[in-house]
């Protein structure tokens, strides 16, 4: 079983590769939802990210944005994974969860 850190690293690499492929192979992915290659890539990336990180709401807008021609040039998968990571780091470091008392006024 992979540690959470390795899962986030694998998810980030996967998202960056998928977004990079869409930029490099623009003629094949430029049509958005009308491109079968784009659909296969987006469904595969969404499934892999959900498998690695679990379900997060950030993946839904990214998936729909990838279907719109031209908008899919923005690295939405990478942004979604970065946002999930940011939120997970924020929830881990809250004072109440690590046993610290809030300052008294």
C-alpha positions as MATLAB code, in Angstrom:
seq = 'XXXXXXXXXXXXXXXXXXXXXXXXXXXXXXXXXXXXXXXXXXXXXXXXXXXXXXXXXXXXXXXXXXXXXXXXXXXXXXXXXXXXXXXXXXXXXXXXXXXXXXXXX';
ca = [
       0.000    0.000    0.000;
       1.302    3.442   -0.898;
       1.735    6.114    1.731;
      -0.422    9.261    1.394;
       2.648   11.233    0.336;
       3.441    8.810   -2.489;
      -0.209    8.833   -3.554;
      -0.161   12.644   -3.858;
       3.133   12.541   -5.742;
       1.808    9.928   -8.169;
      -1.423   11.891   -8.631;
       0.486   15.114   -9.290;
       2.768   13.452  -11.839;
      -0.234   11.863  -13.555;
      -2.087   15.192  -13.689;
       0.964   17.021  -15.046;
       1.537   14.371  -17.718;
      -2.126   14.467  -18.778;
      -2.144   18.265  -18.972;
       1.172   18.219  -20.835;
      -0.137   15.695  -23.360;
      -3.119   17.904  -24.061;
      -0.801   20.824  -24.802;
       1.777   18.925  -26.851;
      -0.774   16.951  -28.862;
      -3.152   19.904  -29.261;
      -4.532   18.911  -32.680;
      -5.642   15.570  -31.269;
      -7.192   17.063  -28.090;
      -8.233   20.533  -29.256;
     -11.874   19.670  -29.910;
     -12.693   19.062  -26.247;
     -15.644   16.687  -25.787;
     -15.811   15.996  -29.543;
     -12.375   14.367  -29.501;
     -12.426   10.657  -28.591;
      -8.778   10.822  -27.510;
      -9.568   13.679  -25.125;
     -12.536   11.784  -23.679;
     -10.490    8.644  -23.078;
      -7.683   10.632  -21.481;
     -10.032   12.621  -19.217;
     -12.033    9.585  -18.074;
      -8.810    7.681  -17.407;
      -7.220   10.536  -15.474;
     -10.383   11.112  -13.435;
     -10.608    7.410  -12.555;
      -6.921    7.201  -11.639;
      -7.047   10.346   -9.481;
     -10.126    9.083   -7.647;
      -8.372    5.758   -7.111;
      -5.235    7.459   -5.782;
      -6.769   10.252   -3.690;
     -10.422    9.336   -3.236;
     -13.377   11.426   -4.306;
     -12.878   15.209   -4.096;
     -15.198   17.914   -5.420;
     -12.267   19.599   -7.156;
     -12.222   16.824   -9.744;
     -15.751   17.518  -10.997;
     -15.227   21.077  -12.323;
     -11.873   19.998  -13.755;
     -13.522   17.160  -15.637;
     -16.244   19.393  -17.099;
     -13.768   22.146  -18.006;
     -11.665   19.603  -19.911;
     -14.661   18.929  -22.171;
     -14.847   22.521  -23.458;
     -12.720   23.215  -26.544;
      -9.951   25.718  -25.850;
     -10.576   25.746  -22.104;
      -8.933   22.345  -21.839;
      -5.576   24.035  -22.452;
      -5.596   25.241  -18.838;
      -3.923   22.608  -16.603;
      -7.089   21.843  -14.645;
      -6.018   18.364  -13.499;
      -2.811   19.730  -12.004;
      -4.684   22.576  -10.317;
      -7.241   20.138   -8.883;
      -4.578   17.870   -7.389;
      -2.696   20.869   -5.983;
      -5.906   22.142   -4.391;
      -6.674   18.732   -2.860;
      -3.128   18.648   -1.476;
      -3.469   22.178   -0.093;
      -6.725   21.309    1.623;
      -5.316   18.100    3.062;
      -2.303   19.950    4.486;
      -4.601   22.589    5.963;
      -6.763   20.016    7.750;
      -3.752   18.137    9.108;
      -2.144   21.171   10.733;
      -5.116   22.688   12.552;
      -4.290   23.382   16.233;
      -7.156   21.332   17.661;
      -6.090   18.175   15.831;
      -2.485   18.247   17.070;
      -3.463   18.830   20.677;
      -2.482   22.469   21.035;
      -4.713   24.806   22.939;
      -5.774   28.056   21.286;
      -4.306   31.161   22.937;
      -6.353   32.642   25.734;
      -7.250   36.313   25.508;
];
